[in-house]
Every structure is written in C-alpha cells, then in structure tokens.
Amino acid sequence: MSIPMLNKMHMNGYDVLSVNNGPWRVCTQGDRLASFASKEEALAYAAALPGYKKRPTRAQSHKTS
C-alpha cells in the first residue's frame, strides 16, 4: 500500500499543488484553474493572477449577532 505524496504551496491566495509527482495545479477552494508540467510554470501563473480572497458564503455573511 502506498501513501499519496502531496506537495502544496500558496501563491497570491491560490493553492499550487501536485499529487504523486503529477502535474502542478493552480486552484481555489472550489475550482481548478490550470495545470502545468513544472512547479515554476504554475507559480508564475498564480503570481500573474489577481489576488484571490475567499468570499464568505451567504449563510456566513447573514449571521445575526
């Protein structure tokens, strides 16, 4: 039994990750934006994107105090 290897970094608010030495992916929490053959390409893409900030969901934004 093998354990999956996860390499994960953050750049400009995006997750940059690779599983089992596969392609590097640039993602938000809900979307995969792009895949790249190298970590450098993925980081350059994430750096070129506008800063990403997770938006609160409707349930979180309408809480009453």
PDB file of N, H, CA, C and O in Angstrom:
ATOM      1  N   MET A   1       0.850  -1.176   0.000  1.00  0.00           N
ATOM      2  CA  MET A   1       0.000   0.000   0.000  1.00  0.00           C
ATOM      3  C   MET A   1       0.897   1.241   0.000  1.00  0.00           C
ATOM      4  O   MET A   1       1.822   1.351   0.804  1.00  0.00           O
ATOM      5  N   SER A   2       0.611   2.159  -0.904  1.00  0.00           N
ATOM      6  H   SER A   2      -0.141   2.069  -1.557  1.00  0.00           H
ATOM      7  CA  SER A   2       1.406   3.380  -0.959  1.00  0.00           C
ATOM      8  C   SER A   2       0.580   4.566  -0.467  1.00  0.00           C
ATOM      9  O   SER A   2      -0.645   4.593  -0.581  1.00  0.00           O
ATOM     10  N   ILE A   3       1.282   5.520   0.071  1.00  0.00           N
ATOM     11  H   ILE A   3       2.277   5.497   0.164  1.00  0.00           H
ATOM     12  CA  ILE A   3       0.648   6.730   0.581  1.00  0.00           C
ATOM     13  C   ILE A   3       0.829   7.830  -0.453  1.00  0.00           C
ATOM     14  O   ILE A   3       1.953   8.078  -0.889  1.00  0.00           O
ATOM     15  N   PRO A   4      -0.257   8.502  -0.860  1.00  0.00           N
ATOM     16  CA  PRO A   4      -0.123   9.590  -1.834  1.00  0.00           C
ATOM     17  C   PRO A   4       0.777  10.709  -1.303  1.00  0.00           C
ATOM     18  O   PRO A   4       0.692  11.078  -0.132  1.00  0.00           O
ATOM     19  N   MET A   5       1.628  11.238  -2.164  1.00  0.00           N
ATOM     20  H   MET A   5       1.696  10.937  -3.115  1.00  0.00           H
ATOM     21  CA  MET A   5       2.522  12.332  -1.808  1.00  0.00           C
ATOM     22  C   MET A   5       1.893  13.634  -2.288  1.00  0.00           C
ATOM     23  O   MET A   5       1.579  13.773  -3.470  1.00  0.00           O
ATOM     24  N   LEU A   6       1.708  14.579  -1.385  1.00  0.00           N
ATOM     25  H   LEU A   6       1.963  14.466  -0.425  1.00  0.00           H
ATOM     26  CA  LEU A   6       1.110  15.872  -1.713  1.00  0.00           C
ATOM     27  C   LEU A   6       2.143  16.970  -1.526  1.00  0.00           C
ATOM     28  O   LEU A   6       2.719  17.109  -0.447  1.00  0.00           O
ATOM     29  N   ASN A   7       2.377  17.746  -2.569  1.00  0.00           N
ATOM     30  H   ASN A   7       1.909  17.632  -3.446  1.00  0.00           H
ATOM     31  CA  ASN A   7       3.205  18.953  -2.496  1.00  0.00           C
ATOM     32  C   ASN A   7       2.265  20.127  -2.678  1.00  0.00           C
ATOM     33  O   ASN A   7       1.611  20.247  -3.714  1.00  0.00           O
ATOM     34  N   LYS A   8       2.192  21.000  -1.675  1.00  0.00           N
ATOM     35  H   LYS A   8       2.723  20.903  -0.833  1.00  0.00           H
ATOM     36  CA  LYS A   8       1.232  22.099  -1.724  1.00  0.00           C
ATOM     37  C   LYS A   8       1.901  23.397  -1.298  1.00  0.00           C
ATOM     38  O   LYS A   8       2.630  23.440  -0.307  1.00  0.00           O
ATOM     39  N   MET A   9       1.643  24.454  -2.060  1.00  0.00           N
ATOM     40  H   MET A   9       1.051  24.419  -2.865  1.00  0.00           H
ATOM     41  CA  MET A   9       2.155  25.792  -1.769  1.00  0.00           C
ATOM     42  C   MET A   9       1.015  26.780  -1.946  1.00  0.00           C
ATOM     43  O   MET A   9      -0.026  26.453  -2.515  1.00  0.00           O
ATOM     44  N   HIS A  10       1.223  27.977  -1.458  1.00  0.00           N
ATOM     45  H   HIS A  10       2.069  28.243  -0.996  1.00  0.00           H
ATOM     46  CA  HIS A  10       0.251  29.050  -1.639  1.00  0.00           C
ATOM     47  C   HIS A  10       0.946  30.217  -2.328  1.00  0.00           C
ATOM     48  O   HIS A  10       2.066  30.587  -1.975  1.00  0.00           O
ATOM     49  N   MET A  11       0.268  30.787  -3.312  1.00  0.00           N
ATOM     50  H   MET A  11      -0.642  30.486  -3.598  1.00  0.00           H
ATOM     51  CA  MET A  11       0.802  31.952  -4.029  1.00  0.00           C
ATOM     52  C   MET A  11      -0.345  32.874  -4.367  1.00  0.00           C
ATOM     53  O   MET A  11      -1.271  32.484  -5.077  1.00  0.00           O
ATOM     54  N   ASN A  12      -0.292  34.102  -3.863  1.00  0.00           N
ATOM     55  H   ASN A  12       0.460  34.419  -3.286  1.00  0.00           H
ATOM     56  CA  ASN A  12      -1.258  35.126  -4.245  1.00  0.00           C
ATOM     57  C   ASN A  12      -2.698  34.737  -3.874  1.00  0.00           C
ATOM     58  O   ASN A  12      -3.653  35.209  -4.491  1.00  0.00           O
ATOM     59  N   GLY A  13      -2.842  33.870  -2.857  1.00  0.00           N
ATOM     60  H   GLY A  13      -2.066  33.487  -2.356  1.00  0.00           H
ATOM     61  CA  GLY A  13      -4.159  33.433  -2.424  1.00  0.00           C
ATOM     62  C   GLY A  13      -4.634  32.146  -3.076  1.00  0.00           C
ATOM     63  O   GLY A  13      -5.712  31.654  -2.743  1.00  0.00           O
ATOM     64  N   TYR A  14      -3.859  31.591  -3.994  1.00  0.00           N
ATOM     65  H   TYR A  14      -2.983  31.991  -4.265  1.00  0.00           H
ATOM     66  CA  TYR A  14      -4.227  30.367  -4.707  1.00  0.00           C
ATOM     67  C   TYR A  14      -3.426  29.191  -4.156  1.00  0.00           C
ATOM     68  O   TYR A  14      -2.315  29.370  -3.656  1.00  0.00           O
ATOM     69  N   ASP A  15      -3.991  27.990  -4.250  1.00  0.00           N
ATOM     70  H   ASP A  15      -4.893  27.845  -4.657  1.00  0.00           H
ATOM     71  CA  ASP A  15      -3.269  26.776  -3.920  1.00  0.00           C
ATOM     72  C   ASP A  15      -2.546  26.302  -5.166  1.00  0.00           C
ATOM     73  O   ASP A  15      -3.133  26.235  -6.246  1.00  0.00           O
ATOM     74  N   VAL A  16      -1.269  25.972  -5.016  1.00  0.00           N
ATOM     75  H   VAL A  16      -0.792  26.026  -4.139  1.00  0.00           H
ATOM     76  CA  VAL A  16      -0.461  25.406  -6.087  1.00  0.00           C
ATOM     77  C   VAL A  16      -0.033  24.040  -5.584  1.00  0.00           C
ATOM     78  O   VAL A  16       0.721  23.944  -4.616  1.00  0.00           O
ATOM     79  N   LEU A  17      -0.510  22.974  -6.234  1.00  0.00           N
ATOM     80  H   LEU A  17      -1.123  23.051  -7.020  1.00  0.00           H
ATOM     81  CA  LEU A  17      -0.262  21.649  -5.674  1.00  0.00           C
ATOM     82  C   LEU A  17       0.007  20.599  -6.733  1.00  0.00           C
ATOM     83  O   LEU A  17      -0.350  20.742  -7.902  1.00  0.00           O
ATOM     84  N   SER A  18       0.657  19.528  -6.269  1.00  0.00           N
ATOM     85  H   SER A  18       0.947  19.412  -5.319  1.00  0.00           H
ATOM     86  CA  SER A  18       0.950  18.371  -7.108  1.00  0.00           C
ATOM     87  C   SER A  18       0.756  17.122  -6.253  1.00  0.00           C
ATOM     88  O   SER A  18       1.176  17.082  -5.096  1.00  0.00           O
ATOM     89  N   VAL A  19       0.121  16.108  -6.825  1.00  0.00           N
ATOM     90  H   VAL A  19      -0.220  16.141  -7.764  1.00  0.00           H
ATOM     91  CA  VAL A  19      -0.092  14.849  -6.124  1.00  0.00           C
ATOM     92  C   VAL A  19       0.683  13.757  -6.845  1.00  0.00           C
ATOM     93  O   VAL A  19       0.572  13.603  -8.061  1.00  0.00           O
ATOM     94  N   ASN A  20       1.460  13.007  -6.091  1.00  0.00           N
ATOM     95  H   ASN A  20       1.549  13.133  -5.103  1.00  0.00           H
ATOM     96  CA  ASN A  20       2.259  11.890  -6.643  1.00  0.00           C
ATOM     97  C   ASN A  20       3.114  12.301  -7.839  1.00  0.00           C
ATOM     98  O   ASN A  20       3.170  11.589  -8.842  1.00  0.00           O
ATOM     99  N   ASN A  21       3.774  13.442  -7.730  1.00  0.00           N
ATOM    100  H   ASN A  21       3.729  14.020  -6.915  1.00  0.00           H
ATOM    101  CA  ASN A  21       4.655  13.954  -8.787  1.00  0.00           C
ATOM    102  C   ASN A  21       3.947  14.113 -10.123  1.00  0.00           C
ATOM    103  O   ASN A  21       4.577  14.030 -11.177  1.00  0.00           O
ATOM    104  N   GLY A  22       2.635  14.342 -10.082  1.00  0.00           N
ATOM    105  H   GLY A  22       2.123  14.409  -9.226  1.00  0.00           H
ATOM    106  CA  GLY A  22       1.844  14.584 -11.282  1.00  0.00           C
ATOM    107  C   GLY A  22       1.936  16.045 -11.682  1.00  0.00           C
ATOM    108  O   GLY A  22       2.812  16.767 -11.206  1.00  0.00           O
ATOM    109  N   PRO A  23       1.038  16.484 -12.551  1.00  0.00           N
ATOM    110  CA  PRO A  23       1.077  17.888 -12.985  1.00  0.00           C
ATOM    111  C   PRO A  23       0.805  18.840 -11.820  1.00  0.00           C
ATOM    112  O   PRO A  23       0.100  18.496 -10.872  1.00  0.00           O
ATOM    113  N   TRP A  24       1.368  20.022 -11.907  1.00  0.00           N
ATOM    114  H   TRP A  24       1.941  20.302 -12.677  1.00  0.00           H
ATOM    115  CA  TRP A  24       1.127  21.058 -10.908  1.00  0.00           C
ATOM    116  C   TRP A  24      -0.169  21.764 -11.264  1.00  0.00           C
ATOM    117  O   TRP A  24      -0.381  22.136 -12.418  1.00  0.00           O
ATOM    118  N   ARG A  25      -1.037  21.951 -10.276  1.00  0.00           N
ATOM    119  H   ARG A  25      -0.865  21.649  -9.338  1.00  0.00           H
ATOM    120  CA  ARG A  25      -2.343  22.563 -10.499  1.00  0.00           C
ATOM    121  C   ARG A  25      -2.447  23.852  -9.701  1.00  0.00           C
ATOM    122  O   ARG A  25      -1.941  23.951  -8.583  1.00  0.00           O
ATOM    123  N   VAL A  26      -3.110  24.836 -10.293  1.00  0.00           N
ATOM    124  H   VAL A  26      -3.520  24.756 -11.201  1.00  0.00           H
ATOM    125  CA  VAL A  26      -3.420  26.094  -9.609  1.00  0.00           C
ATOM    126  C   VAL A  26      -4.918  26.075  -9.353  1.00  0.00           C
ATOM    127  O   VAL A  26      -5.712  25.954 -10.286  1.00  0.00           O
ATOM    128  N   CYS A  27      -5.307  26.195  -8.072  1.00  0.00           N
ATOM    129  H   CYS A  27      -4.663  26.294  -7.315  1.00  0.00           H
ATOM    130  CA  CYS A  27      -6.705  26.024  -7.681  1.00  0.00           C
ATOM    131  C   CYS A  27      -7.149  27.071  -6.670  1.00  0.00           C
ATOM    132  O   CYS A  27      -6.339  27.670  -5.964  1.00  0.00           O
ATOM    133  N   THR A  28      -8.463  27.273  -6.624  1.00  0.00           N
ATOM    134  H   THR A  28      -9.122  26.786  -7.197  1.00  0.00           H
ATOM    135  CA  THR A  28      -9.107  27.933  -5.497  1.00  0.00           C
ATOM    136  C   THR A  28      -9.761  26.806  -4.701  1.00  0.00           C
ATOM    137  O   THR A  28      -9.593  25.636  -5.044  1.00  0.00           O
ATOM    138  N   GLN A  29     -10.486  27.132  -3.668  1.00  0.00           N
ATOM    139  H   GLN A  29     -10.622  28.082  -3.390  1.00  0.00           H
ATOM    140  CA  GLN A  29     -11.108  26.076  -2.880  1.00  0.00           C
ATOM    141  C   GLN A  29     -12.104  25.261  -3.710  1.00  0.00           C
ATOM    142  O   GLN A  29     -12.245  24.057  -3.496  1.00  0.00           O
ATOM    143  N   GLY A  30     -12.790  25.902  -4.648  1.00  0.00           N
ATOM    144  H   GLY A  30     -12.676  26.880  -4.822  1.00  0.00           H
ATOM    145  CA  GLY A  30     -13.810  25.203  -5.413  1.00  0.00           C
ATOM    146  C   GLY A  30     -13.495  24.944  -6.872  1.00  0.00           C
ATOM    147  O   GLY A  30     -14.232  24.202  -7.523  1.00  0.00           O
ATOM    148  N   ASP A  31     -12.424  25.527  -7.420  1.00  0.00           N
ATOM    149  H   ASP A  31     -11.826  26.130  -6.892  1.00  0.00           H
ATOM    150  CA  ASP A  31     -12.155  25.429  -8.857  1.00  0.00           C
ATOM    151  C   ASP A  31     -10.696  25.111  -9.141  1.00  0.00           C
ATOM    152  O   ASP A  31      -9.798  25.594  -8.452  1.00  0.00           O
ATOM    153  N   ARG A  32     -10.469  24.291 -10.165  1.00  0.00           N
ATOM    154  H   ARG A  32     -11.199  23.898 -10.725  1.00  0.00           H
ATOM    155  CA  ARG A  32      -9.124  24.080 -10.686  1.00  0.00           C
ATOM    156  C   ARG A  32      -8.972  25.016 -11.868  1.00  0.00           C
ATOM    157  O   ARG A  32      -9.727  24.916 -12.836  1.00  0.00           O
ATOM    158  N   LEU A  33      -8.022  25.913 -11.808  1.00  0.00           N
ATOM    159  H   LEU A  33      -7.409  25.994 -11.022  1.00  0.00           H
ATOM    160  CA  LEU A  33      -7.877  26.925 -12.848  1.00  0.00           C
ATOM    161  C   LEU A  33      -6.997  26.473 -14.001  1.00  0.00           C
ATOM    162  O   LEU A  33      -7.306  26.755 -15.158  1.00  0.00           O
ATOM    163  N   ALA A  34      -5.886  25.762 -13.698  1.00  0.00           N
ATOM    164  H   ALA A  34      -5.635  25.533 -12.758  1.00  0.00           H
ATOM    165  CA  ALA A  34      -4.965  25.359 -14.760  1.00  0.00           C
ATOM    166  C   ALA A  34      -4.029  24.277 -14.245  1.00  0.00           C
ATOM    167  O   ALA A  34      -3.857  24.112 -13.038  1.00  0.00           O
ATOM    168  N   SER A  35      -3.424  23.540 -15.176  1.00  0.00           N
ATOM    169  H   SER A  35      -3.564  23.674 -16.158  1.00  0.00           H
ATOM    170  CA  SER A  35      -2.432  22.511 -14.859  1.00  0.00           C
ATOM    171  C   SER A  35      -1.167  22.790 -15.661  1.00  0.00           C
ATOM    172  O   SER A  35      -1.225  23.273 -16.792  1.00  0.00           O
ATOM    173  N   PHE A  36      -0.012  22.474 -15.049  1.00  0.00           N
ATOM    174  H   PHE A  36       0.035  22.082 -14.130  1.00  0.00           H
ATOM    175  CA  PHE A  36       1.280  22.749 -15.673  1.00  0.00           C
ATOM    176  C   PHE A  36       2.237  21.600 -15.437  1.00  0.00           C
ATOM    177  O   PHE A  36       2.092  20.851 -14.471  1.00  0.00           O
ATOM    178  N   ALA A  37       3.216  21.458 -16.318  1.00  0.00           N
ATOM    179  H   ALA A  37       3.335  22.066 -17.102  1.00  0.00           H
ATOM    180  CA  ALA A  37       4.210  20.396 -16.200  1.00  0.00           C
ATOM    181  C   ALA A  37       5.228  20.682 -15.094  1.00  0.00           C
ATOM    182  O   ALA A  37       5.775  19.748 -14.507  1.00  0.00           O
ATOM    183  N   SER A  38       5.489  21.959 -14.802  1.00  0.00           N
ATOM    184  H   SER A  38       5.044  22.718 -15.279  1.00  0.00           H
ATOM    185  CA  SER A  38       6.505  22.290 -13.802  1.00  0.00           C
ATOM    186  C   SER A  38       5.946  23.209 -12.719  1.00  0.00           C
ATOM    187  O   SER A  38       4.980  23.944 -12.924  1.00  0.00           O
ATOM    188  N   LYS A  39       6.589  23.135 -11.571  1.00  0.00           N
ATOM    189  H   LYS A  39       7.373  22.538 -11.404  1.00  0.00           H
ATOM    190  CA  LYS A  39       6.214  23.986 -10.436  1.00  0.00           C
ATOM    191  C   LYS A  39       6.438  25.454 -10.787  1.00  0.00           C
ATOM    192  O   LYS A  39       5.631  26.308 -10.421  1.00  0.00           O
ATOM    193  N   GLU A  40       7.513  25.749 -11.484  1.00  0.00           N
ATOM    194  H   GLU A  40       8.169  25.055 -11.782  1.00  0.00           H
ATOM    195  CA  GLU A  40       7.838  27.131 -11.832  1.00  0.00           C
ATOM    196  C   GLU A  40       6.761  27.754 -12.712  1.00  0.00           C
ATOM    197  O   GLU A  40       6.391  28.912 -12.517  1.00  0.00           O
ATOM    198  N   GLU A  41       6.256  26.985 -13.684  1.00  0.00           N
ATOM    199  H   GLU A  41       6.557  26.045 -13.842  1.00  0.00           H
ATOM    200  CA  GLU A  41       5.187  27.492 -14.552  1.00  0.00           C
ATOM    201  C   GLU A  41       3.914  27.761 -13.753  1.00  0.00           C
ATOM    202  O   GLU A  41       3.253  28.780 -13.956  1.00  0.00           O
ATOM    203  N   ALA A  42       3.573  26.849 -12.848  1.00  0.00           N
ATOM    204  H   ALA A  42       4.109  26.021 -12.683  1.00  0.00           H
ATOM    205  CA  ALA A  42       2.367  27.007 -12.037  1.00  0.00           C
ATOM    206  C   ALA A  42       2.480  28.222 -11.116  1.00  0.00           C
ATOM    207  O   ALA A  42       1.521  28.977 -10.962  1.00  0.00           O
ATOM    208  N   LEU A  43       3.648  28.408 -10.507  1.00  0.00           N
ATOM    209  H   LEU A  43       4.428  27.794 -10.632  1.00  0.00           H
ATOM    210  CA  LEU A  43       3.844  29.564  -9.629  1.00  0.00           C
ATOM    211  C   LEU A  43       3.808  30.873 -10.416  1.00  0.00           C
ATOM    212  O   LEU A  43       3.266  31.867  -9.932  1.00  0.00           O
ATOM    213  N   ALA A  44       4.372  30.887 -11.612  1.00  0.00           N
ATOM    214  H   ALA A  44       4.812  30.080 -12.005  1.00  0.00           H
ATOM    215  CA  ALA A  44       4.343  32.094 -12.445  1.00  0.00           C
ATOM    216  C   ALA A  44       2.904  32.435 -12.835  1.00  0.00           C
ATOM    217  O   ALA A  44       2.526  33.606 -12.841  1.00  0.00           O
ATOM    218  N   TYR A  45       2.108  31.427 -13.158  1.00  0.00           N
ATOM    219  H   TYR A  45       2.416  30.476 -13.154  1.00  0.00           H
ATOM    220  CA  TYR A  45       0.705  31.651 -13.495  1.00  0.00           C
ATOM    221  C   TYR A  45      -0.055  32.212 -12.295  1.00  0.00           C
ATOM    222  O   TYR A  45      -0.801  33.182 -12.429  1.00  0.00           O
ATOM    223  N   ALA A  46       0.133  31.604 -11.122  1.00  0.00           N
ATOM    224  H   ALA A  46       0.739  30.817 -11.013  1.00  0.00           H
ATOM    225  CA  ALA A  46      -0.550  32.074  -9.916  1.00  0.00           C
ATOM    226  C   ALA A  46      -0.133  33.500  -9.562  1.00  0.00           C
ATOM    227  O   ALA A  46      -0.952  34.290  -9.093  1.00  0.00           O
ATOM    228  N   ALA A  47       1.138  33.828  -9.787  1.00  0.00           N
ATOM    229  H   ALA A  47       1.803  33.186 -10.168  1.00  0.00           H
ATOM    230  CA  ALA A  47       1.626  35.182  -9.498  1.00  0.00           C
ATOM    231  C   ALA A  47       1.025  36.206 -10.449  1.00  0.00           C
ATOM    232  O   ALA A  47       0.844  37.364 -10.074  1.00  0.00           O
ATOM    233  N   ALA A  48       0.712  35.794 -11.677  1.00  0.00           N
ATOM    234  H   ALA A  48       0.858  34.853 -11.981  1.00  0.00           H
ATOM    235  CA  ALA A  48       0.156  36.715 -12.673  1.00  0.00           C
ATOM    236  C   ALA A  48      -1.337  36.967 -12.476  1.00  0.00           C
ATOM    237  O   ALA A  48      -1.876  37.936 -13.009  1.00  0.00           O
ATOM    238  N   LEU A  49      -2.009  36.102 -11.714  1.00  0.00           N
ATOM    239  H   LEU A  49      -1.572  35.314 -11.281  1.00  0.00           H
ATOM    240  CA  LEU A  49      -3.448  36.275 -11.478  1.00  0.00           C
ATOM    241  C   LEU A  49      -3.697  37.375 -10.453  1.00  0.00           C
ATOM    242  O   LEU A  49      -2.824  37.660  -9.633  1.00  0.00           O
ATOM    243  N   PRO A  50      -4.874  37.996 -10.485  1.00  0.00           N
ATOM    244  CA  PRO A  50      -5.199  38.969  -9.431  1.00  0.00           C
ATOM    245  C   PRO A  50      -5.309  38.241  -8.091  1.00  0.00           C
ATOM    246  O   PRO A  50      -5.677  37.067  -8.045  1.00  0.00           O
ATOM    247  N   GLY A  51      -4.993  38.931  -7.024  1.00  0.00           N
ATOM    248  H   GLY A  51      -4.694  39.884  -7.061  1.00  0.00           H
ATOM    249  CA  GLY A  51      -5.057  38.322  -5.695  1.00  0.00           C
ATOM    250  C   GLY A  51      -6.415  37.704  -5.424  1.00  0.00           C
ATOM    251  O   GLY A  51      -7.450  38.291  -5.741  1.00  0.00           O
ATOM    252  N   TYR A  52      -6.405  36.518  -4.836  1.00  0.00           N
ATOM    253  H   TYR A  52      -5.565  36.042  -4.578  1.00  0.00           H
ATOM    254  CA  TYR A  52      -7.653  35.802  -4.544  1.00  0.00           C
ATOM    255  C   TYR A  52      -7.910  35.824  -3.048  1.00  0.00           C
ATOM    256  O   TYR A  52      -7.029  35.508  -2.248  1.00  0.00           O
ATOM    257  N   LYS A  53      -9.121  36.198  -2.683  1.00  0.00           N
ATOM    258  H   LYS A  53      -9.837  36.454  -3.333  1.00  0.00           H
ATOM    259  CA  LYS A  53      -9.535  36.174  -1.286  1.00  0.00           C
ATOM    260  C   LYS A  53     -10.846  35.419  -1.221  1.00  0.00           C
ATOM    261  O   LYS A  53     -11.796  35.742  -1.934  1.00  0.00           O
ATOM    262  N   LYS A  54     -10.895  34.417  -0.368  1.00  0.00           N
ATOM    263  H   LYS A  54     -10.123  34.154   0.212  1.00  0.00           H
ATOM    264  CA  LYS A  54     -12.109  33.616  -0.234  1.00  0.00           C
ATOM    265  C   LYS A  54     -13.253  34.501   0.221  1.00  0.00           C
ATOM    266  O   LYS A  54     -13.130  35.246   1.193  1.00  0.00           O
ATOM    267  N   ARG A  55     -14.367  34.411  -0.491  1.00  0.00           N
ATOM    268  H   ARG A  55     -14.467  33.805  -1.280  1.00  0.00           H
ATOM    269  CA  ARG A  55     -15.552  35.188  -0.120  1.00  0.00           C
ATOM    270  C   ARG A  55     -16.404  34.376   0.835  1.00  0.00           C
ATOM    271  O   ARG A  55     -16.517  33.160   0.679  1.00  0.00           O
ATOM    272  N   PRO A  56     -17.007  35.028   1.824  1.00  0.00           N
ATOM    273  CA  PRO A  56     -17.885  34.287   2.735  1.00  0.00           C
ATOM    274  C   PRO A  56     -19.135  33.799   1.995  1.00  0.00           C
ATOM    275  O   PRO A  56     -19.611  34.445   1.061  1.00  0.00           O
ATOM    276  N   THR A  57     -19.649  32.665   2.423  1.00  0.00           N
ATOM    277  H   THR A  57     -19.263  32.140   3.182  1.00  0.00           H
ATOM    278  CA  THR A  57     -20.888  32.150   1.826  1.00  0.00           C
ATOM    279  C   THR A  57     -22.056  32.970   2.345  1.00  0.00           C
ATOM    280  O   THR A  57     -21.914  33.712   3.317  1.00  0.00           O
ATOM    281  N   ARG A  58     -23.206  32.842   1.706  1.00  0.00           N
ATOM    282  H   ARG A  58     -23.322  32.239   0.917  1.00  0.00           H
ATOM    283  CA  ARG A  58     -24.384  33.610   2.133  1.00  0.00           C
ATOM    284  C   ARG A  58     -24.748  33.320   3.586  1.00  0.00           C
ATOM    285  O   ARG A  58     -25.109  34.232   4.331  1.00  0.00           O
ATOM    286  N   ALA A  59     -24.657  32.067   3.987  1.00  0.00           N
ATOM    287  H   ALA A  59     -24.365  31.327   3.382  1.00  0.00           H
ATOM    288  CA  ALA A  59     -25.008  31.704   5.359  1.00  0.00           C
ATOM    289  C   ALA A  59     -24.090  32.401   6.363  1.00  0.00           C
ATOM    290  O   ALA A  59     -24.541  32.816   7.430  1.00  0.00           O
ATOM    291  N   GLN A  60     -22.791  32.532   6.024  1.00  0.00           N
ATOM    292  H   GLN A  60     -22.424  32.195   5.157  1.00  0.00           H
ATOM    293  CA  GLN A  60     -21.856  33.197   6.923  1.00  0.00           C
ATOM    294  C   GLN A  60     -22.032  34.701   6.920  1.00  0.00           C
ATOM    295  O   GLN A  60     -21.840  35.341   7.954  1.00  0.00           O
ATOM    296  N   SER A  61     -22.395  35.289   5.776  1.00  0.00           N
ATOM    297  H   SER A  61     -22.551  34.770   4.936  1.00  0.00           H
ATOM    298  CA  SER A  61     -22.494  36.742   5.691  1.00  0.00           C
ATOM    299  C   SER A  61     -23.788  37.291   6.287  1.00  0.00           C
ATOM    300  O   SER A  61     -23.877  38.495   6.528  1.00  0.00           O
ATOM    301  N   HIS A  62     -24.799  36.445   6.535  1.00  0.00           N
ATOM    302  H   HIS A  62     -24.727  35.467   6.339  1.00  0.00           H
ATOM    303  CA  HIS A  62     -26.067  36.908   7.075  1.00  0.00           C
ATOM    304  C   HIS A  62     -26.314  36.446   8.508  1.00  0.00           C
ATOM    305  O   HIS A  62     -27.462  36.368   8.945  1.00  0.00           O
ATOM    306  N   LYS A  63     -25.259  36.144   9.229  1.00  0.00           N
ATOM    307  H   LYS A  63     -24.326  36.208   8.873  1.00  0.00           H
ATOM    308  CA  LYS A  63     -25.415  35.737  10.620  1.00  0.00           C
ATOM    309  C   LYS A  63     -25.868  36.931  11.442  1.00  0.00           C
ATOM    310  O   LYS A  63     -25.428  38.059  11.223  1.00  0.00           O
ATOM    311  N   THR A  64     -26.746  36.666  12.381  1.00  0.00           N
ATOM    312  H   THR A  64     -27.103  35.750  12.559  1.00  0.00           H
ATOM    313  CA  THR A  64     -27.198  37.730  13.273  1.00  0.00           C
ATOM    314  C   THR A  64     -26.464  37.620  14.590  1.00  0.00           C
ATOM    315  O   THR A  64     -26.196  36.517  15.066  1.00  0.00           O
ATOM    316  N   SER A  65     -26.140  38.749  15.179  1.00  0.00           N
ATOM    317  H   SER A  65     -26.358  39.645  14.793  1.00  0.00           H
ATOM    318  CA  SER A  65     -25.375  38.741  16.423  1.00  0.00           C
ATOM    319  C   SER A  65     -26.263  38.763  17.622  1.00  0.00           C
ATOM    320  O   SER A  65     -25.774  38.759  18.752  1.00  0.00           O
TER     321      SER A  65
END
